[in-house]
């Protein structure tokens, strides 16, 4: 009787081998299941470690590196809970940037996470949910990567564990954990890749297509940019496979394309309205003004530099090559190990050859419009110099983030290298050979064991400097008691807004943005932290400044109130009328004194209510 096994290529399919004579049946081993549990447990502990500094005072700590992004994602968890609680359309909100609102599909909204976790957010609060989810997302990405590797690519559980650790906690991923949980929420991506690589399986086009379509549709509500990067990576993988295995590709092409059509059609059906809303709904936009991301290419020295948030990292290096995101930052030991692994594996391993193509393509693509070396922008053109700024989809991409695909390829390569060292690349049932009658593989000689030990040591030595440190966090003052205790309620009727000072923006007003998040978005606020359209329909960060918000920001920057004229007062009334303001509220702030002087000059003397200064403007508008 033929035994089905999995072909250890990137596109596995059932094949048959000849029966092995006189091999007695074995009892099922429990070790693989135990290894899975140990791996997942280790990933969970790493997730806790990375978020450790938040848990010391989770209610009052935010990311030291990206505090505004941290507060934005707390606000997003509150948005998901608010949408579920009030049964409102989650694709749009008027609780920020009142009265115009924010198109949530046109922003990083994480709806695929915040909506199903809404009950927990209502129970625990957005601060706790943020820290809890951040560690869980890192761990879950490592776990699904481990599953994909151990079930589809390598036989050694240890190899899969090493690959999963890197894919879930690579320096570039941990870097984004500083306030951007959407870029660490990659737990569906290994499943998507595995499903794409199985689309050519005969007889399963419907099953594989439906599974792919569901995964892609869900990922759209988590992070579209990472889905686009994954799609580009899969395209390169498929093309590389077709070039190297043209006959096998022709045999599977019809099934592959049919399954791909099923998956694409289902994903489009499920997400057609949200995607239409993203590009055509209220507060939608076309591209980003000035292509602000296009110049963010990866510095060549970043590949061999240790990332800031690793045990070998140093914050000082950011003053030179750290002007962009840290999406590679592998350190020189890992780069050397990866190059050696490719040289040794590429001749006998199809997956290794495909990974080599993937690394070259995305390393070059991540350079950006100009080659940067050790913090200096050279005059040498990069690939993005030849792309138009308004190219659809590409117009909003950041070149350096293409390097995240390189990080993914390195993780898979580490798993392949460890698997090869373990001698686990064999099919699960060997062909008859010496010792086959007892099911015992031939013993490795002393020289092979010595070389294997050197290989293991090299991989471990390359990874140890990249062990993540707890993310840096800083204390932030809580909202005023007037806000958290509901003292604002008598002053803000339905249809009116509470105007916090300073008015939230992508530069100023971080604490006041949290007022909205930590009260469950019970009152709408003007402006905020988001991307919306300018007068020409191009995307810009935050709401267009009005005269009063500009005056507030200038006063904060100068730490001095300017002379106020009748025109300033007229503009203030006009702006408050536009915002549909009910009250203006100033809480504790490093610029509290000068801001109070400014607002008093504009609106007259305030009331001291609880721990805030309050200007009741209902009768003036």
N, C-alpha and C positions, 0 to 999 in steps of 0.2 A: 504494500500500500504506500503510495507516494505521500511525503510529508510536506505541506506547504510551509515555506519560509519567506522571510522578507529580504529582498535584494537590497544590500547595503548601499544603494545609490540615493541620489537626492529625489528620485521619482520611484519609490518602491512599488513593486507589483508582485502578486503571488507567482512564484515559480516552483517547480517541483524538482526534487533530487531523488536519486535512487534509494531504495530502502537499505538500511544498514542491518546486516545479518547478525543475529545472536547478541543483540544489545538488550539486556534485561530492562524492563520498565523501571523508572525511577519515581520515588515519591516526590510530590511537589515540594520545592524548597520555599521556606518562609523568608529567606534573606532578602530577595528583591522587595517584598512588601515592607519589611522592616527598614530597608534602605530608603524607600520612598518616604516613610514616616520620619526617619531621622533627617532626611534632606529638607523636608518641609518645615520641620521644627527648627533646623538651623537657619533657614531663611527667615522664619518668623522672629527669631532672636536678633538677627541682623537688622530687621526692620525696626524693632524696638530700640536697638542701639543707635541707629541713625537719628531717631526722633527723641533721644533721651533728654536733651536740654529743654525741649518743650514740656515734657511731663513734670519737670521740677516745679513749674507754676503755669500750667496750661492755660489758665484764664487770662494771664497777663503777659504772655510772651509771644513774640512774632520773630520771623526770620531777620537776622542782622543784615543780610545781604540784599534781600528783596522784601522789605516790610510792606510796601504797598501791594505787591502781588499777593503776599500772604493774606492781607486784609481783603483783597478782591476775592480770593477763593473762599474765605470765611463768608463773605457776602453771598457767594454763589450757593453755598450750602443752605444759607438762610433763604435764598430765592427758591430753591427746590422745595423746601419745607413750606414756604408761603404759597407757592403754586398749588401744591397738593392740598393744603389745609383749606384754601379758598376756592379750589377748583378753577383756577385761572389758567389761561394759555401760557405754558412755560416758555414759548418761543419769543415772547415779548414781555417787557415789564415797564411800568410807569413809576416804580418805586425809587428809581434813580433817574437822573436827568429829567426831572419833571419840568414842564409838562410834556416834553417831546417823547421821553422814554428811550429805551434801549432795545435794539434787535438782538436777542440773545443767541440766535443762530449765527449771526454775523460776528459774534464775539466768542472767546473761549469760555464756554458756559458749562461744560462737563455735565450735561443733562442726563447722560446715561448712568451717572453715578449719583448725582444729587437728588434725582426724583425717587429712585428705589430706596435710597437711604433717608428719605424725608422723615419717616417715623423716628429713627434714631436721632436725627438732628433736633426734632421737636423735644425729644426726651433729654438729650445730653447737651445741646447747645452747639453752635457752629465752631467754637474754639476746640472743644473736645473732638468733634467729628473730624475737623481738619487734621489734627495730629494723629488720630486713630486711623483715618483713611490713608494718610501719607505713608505710614509704615506698612500698612496692609497692602497698598498698591505695589510697593517695592518688592515685598515678599511674594505676592501673587504672580508678579512678572517672572521672578526667578523660578517659582514653582511650575508655571506653565511651560517655561523654557526647558526645565528639567524633564517634564513629561514629554515634550516634543522630541528632545534629543534621545531619551532613553527608549522611546517607543518607535522611533522612525529612523534614527541615524547611527547610534552607537549601542554596543552591547554592554559596556561597562557602566554600572551605576555610578561609580566614582567619576568617570569621565563626564557623565551627564550632570553630576553635581557641580563639578568645576565649571562647566559651560553655563549652567544655570546661575551660579554665583555671579559670574561676570556679566551675563545678560541682564540680570536684575539689579546689580549694584556696580555697574561700570562707572568710572569716574564721571563721564558725561551725564549719566542718568542721575547720580547723586548730586551733581552740580545743579540740575534742574529741580531737585527736591527742595532747594532753597526758595520756596515760594511758588513753584510751578508744578503742582501735582499732576496736571494734564500730561506732562512729558514723562512722568514715571508710571502712568497708567497704561502700561503696554502689555497687560496680561492676555489680551486677545490676539496680539500680533503673532506669537508663535503658533497659535491655533490656525490663524489665517494662512500663514506660510505653509504649514503642514497640509492644510486642505488644498491649497493651490497645487502643491506638488503631487497630490493624489488625484487630480482631476482626470488624468489619463487612464485610470483603472477601468478595465472593461466591465460592463454590466452595472456600474454604479454612478452613471452620469447624473441621474436625478438626485440620488442621495447626496453625493458630493457637492453638486451645484446648490441644492437647498441649504446645506450646512454652510457653505461659503457665503451665500447671500445673506443669511441671518447674522453671521459674524461681522460681515462688512457693514451691514445696516446698523448694528449696535455700535461698532467702532466710530461711525460717523458722529454719534452723539457723545463720544468721549474725546477724540482728538482727530480732526480731519487731516492735519498736517502729518502726523505720524502714519496715518493710513496711506497718504499719498507717497511718503517715503517708502513704505512697505510695498506698495504697488510698483514703484519704480524698481525696487530691488528684485521683486519677483519677475518683472519683465526682463531684467538683465540675466537672471538665473535661467529663465526659459530659453532665451536666445543662446546663451552659452551651452545649454544642454543640447539644443537643436544642432548647433555647429559641431559638437563633439559626438553626438549619437544621432546622425540624420536618419538612419533606417528605423531605429526605435521611435524617433519622433514622428516619422511619417505614419507608422502603424498606430500610434496613439492620438494623432492629430484630431481626427473626427470626434472621438470621444471627449478629448480635452476641450475642444471648442464648444461642443454641445453643452458640456457641464458648465463651462465658463459662461455661456449664454444664459443658462438657467440661473446661475448665481447672480450675474449682473442684472438680469431682468427682475429677479426677486428683490434685490437690494434697492433698485431704482423704484420699484413699486412701493416699498415700505417707506422710502425717504423722499419721495417726489415732492410732497407738499412742504416739508421742512426745508428742503434745498431751494425750492421756489421762494419760500419766505425769506431765506437767507439773502438771496440776490434781488428780490423784488418787493419784499415786505417793507413796512414802515421802518425808517431809520437804517435802511440798507445802503450800501455804498459800492463803488467800483474801484478796487485797488487802493493802495495807500499813497497819500500825497508825497510826491518826490521819491518814491521807491526807497523808503528809508532803510530797508533791510538789505538792499542789494550789495552794499559795500562790506557787509559782515562776512568775510571769508576766513577760513582757518589758517592761522599762522603755521608755517612748516615746522617751526621749532616746537609747536604745541604737541606734536605727536610724540616727542621724546621727553617731554617735561612732566613732572609729577603734579597732579591736580591739587588744588588748594585744600579740598576737604578729605584728603587721604593722609595716612600717617606720615608719608614722606613729603607731603606738600608744604608749600611756603606761601603765605599771602603776598610776600614782597614781589613774587614773580609777576603778579597781576599788573604791576606798574610798567612792565615792558610788553609782554605778549598777551596779557590778560584783558585786552580791550574788547574782545569778543567773548562769546560763550565758550565754556570749557567742554567741548563735545568729544574730544579725543583724549589728550593729556594722558597717554598710556605710560609714559616713562620709558627710558632707554632699555631697561632689561626686558620688558614685555615686547618691545619692537624687535629686539634681537631674537627672542624666543620665537616670535611669530614668523620671522623671516626664515629661521632655520627649519621650523616645522613645515613651512610651505615647500622649501627645497627638498626635504626628505619625503614629503607625502605627495607632491604634485604629480610625480611620474606614475604612481600606482593607485591614485585615488581620484575618481571623478569628482566627488564633492570638494576635494581640496583644489582641484583645477578651477572649478566654478567659483569657489571662494576667492581665489587669486584674481580672477576677472572682476569680481564684485569689489574687492578692495582697491584695485587700480582705478576702476571707473569712478567710484565715489570719492576716493581720495583726490583725484584731479578735479572732480566737480565741486568739491567743498572749498577749493582755493578762492573762489570768488572772482571779481573783475580784475583785481591786481594781486600779484604774488606778494605775500607778506613773509618776511623772514626776521625772526628775533625782534619783533616789534616795529620793524621798518617796512613801510610800503614801497616796494621796488617799482621800477618802470615797466616790468615785464607783465604783459597782459595775461590774465587768467581766462578760463572758459566763459565766465559770465560777461566778459567784456563784449562778446559777440552776440549776446541775447538782448532783444528789445525789452525795455523796462515794463512795457504794458502787455507782455505775453500772458495770456490767461493762465491762471493757477500759479505759474511761475512768478508772477508779479508780486506775490505776497510771501514768497519763500525767502528764507535766510540761507545763503550758501553754506555757512558753517554747520548748519544742522544736518546737511547731507552726510557729514562725518559720523552721525549716529548709526548709519548703515554700516560703516567701516567697523564701528565698535561691535555691532551685532555679528559681523563676519568673524571678528577676532574671537568672540565668545564661542562660536561654533567650531572654529579652528582649534581652540584649546581643547574642546571636547574630543575632536578627532585625533589630536596628537596624544592625549592621555589614553584614548581607546586603543590606538596603535601600540603604545608602550605596554599596555596590559595584555596585548595579544588577543583582544576581544573582537577583532574584525572578522573572525571566522563565522560561517553560518552556524546556527545553533546545533545542528546535527552534522558532525564531520563525515566526510567520505571515508570509506574503509582505509585504514593505515595501521601502522604498528601501534598496538595498544588499544585498537578500536573495540575489540571484543569485550573489554572491561569498561569501556567508556572513559578511559583515562587519557588525557592528551599527553603527548610527549613532553618530558620535563625540559625546562629551559636550562641551557648550560650556564656555567659561572660567568662567562663573558657576556652573555645576553642579559643575565640578571644585573651585572654591574652597569651595563649601558642603560638598562631600564631605570635603575636607581638614579643615574645621572640625569636622565630625562625628567623623571618625577621632580627631582630637586630643582632643576632649572625652571620648570613651570611654577612650582611653589615660590621660588625666590623671586620670580617676575611678578607674582600676584601679591605677595605680602606687602610691598610698599604701597599698594593701591587699596589696602584695607581701609574702609571708610571710617572717619571720625564722626562723632555726634555733630549734627548740623549746628552752627552757631546761632544763638537766639539772644534777643534783647528784650528787656522789660518795656512794656508800654502801659501808660496810665489807663485805668478803666474809664468808661464814659461817666459823665456826671450822674449823681444820684437822682437829680431831676429827670434825667432821661430814663435810667434803668427802673426807677420806682414808678414811672408813669405820671410824673407831675406835669408833663406836657399835654396830657389828654384834654383838659378843659380848654386849651388854647388852640387846638388843631382840629377843626371840624372836617368832616368828609369833603373831599374836593379841594382842600387847601394843603399847603406844604409847610414843613418846618425848615427854615433856612439856618443851617449851622455856620458858624464863623470859626475858622476859615471855611469857605465853600470847597467841598471835596474836588480834587482834580488829580491828574497823574503826577503832579509835583508837590502840591500842597494838600493839606487837609486829610492826611491819613487817619488821625484819631476820629475825625467827624464822620468819615465813611464807615467806621466801625460802629458809630451810634446806630446806624440803620441796621447793620448786620446783627448786632447783639440784642436788639429789641424785636427781632423777627420781622423787620421791614414794616412795622406797623404804621409808620408815617413816611410819606414820600419826601425826597430831598432833591434840590436842584443840582445840576452838573454831576460830577462823579468821575469814576475811573473806568473807561470803556473805549471802544472805537466806534465812531459814528461819522456821518457824512458832513462835509463842509458845504459851503454854498455852491460848489461845483460838482458835488456828488462824490468826491474822493474821500477816502477814509482818513480821519485824523484822530489823534488820541485826545479823549475828553471832549466836553462841549465847547463850542466857540465861546471865547471869553466875552462877557458883557462888561460895560464900563465899571460897574460896581465890583465884580469879581476881580477885574484887572487892578483896580484901586486897592483892594484888600491884599492881593499878592505883592504889589509894589511896596505897600506899607510894611509887610512882613519882611521883605528882603532888605529894606532900608532901616528897619526897626525905628521908624520915625513917621508920624502922621503928617501928611502934607496939608497945606492950607486948603480949606474946603470952601468952594464957591456955591452960589445958587444953582449953577449948572450941574455940579456934582449931586446936589440934593434932588434936583429934578430927575437926573438919570437914575438915582437910587430908587426913587418912587416908581419910575417906569420899569426898572428891572424887577423890583418886588412884585409889581403887577403882572409882569410876564411869568414869573415863577409861581404865581398864585399863592404868595406867601401869606401865612397867618401870623407867625412869630419869627423873630430873629434871635438866635440863642448863641451866647459866647460862654464856653466853659473854661476850665483851667488850661492854660497854654503858655509856653515860654514867651510868647508875644502878647499875653493877655492885656497888659496895661496899655500898650500902644493901640491894640485893636479896639479896646473899649473907648479910647479917646476918638479914634476914627469913626466908629459907629455912632457915638454920641454926637459928634459934629454933623453926621449925616441925618440921623433920625431923632435926635433929642435924648434926654436923660433916660437911662434904662431902669428897670425894676430889678432888685436883687431877690430872686426867688430860689430858695434852697441854696444850691451851690453854683448857680449860673447867673449871668446877666441876661435879661430878657427885654426885648423891644416888641411890644404888642402892636402890630401894624394893621390889624383887621379893620379899624375904623378909617384908615387913611387910603385904602385901595378900593 
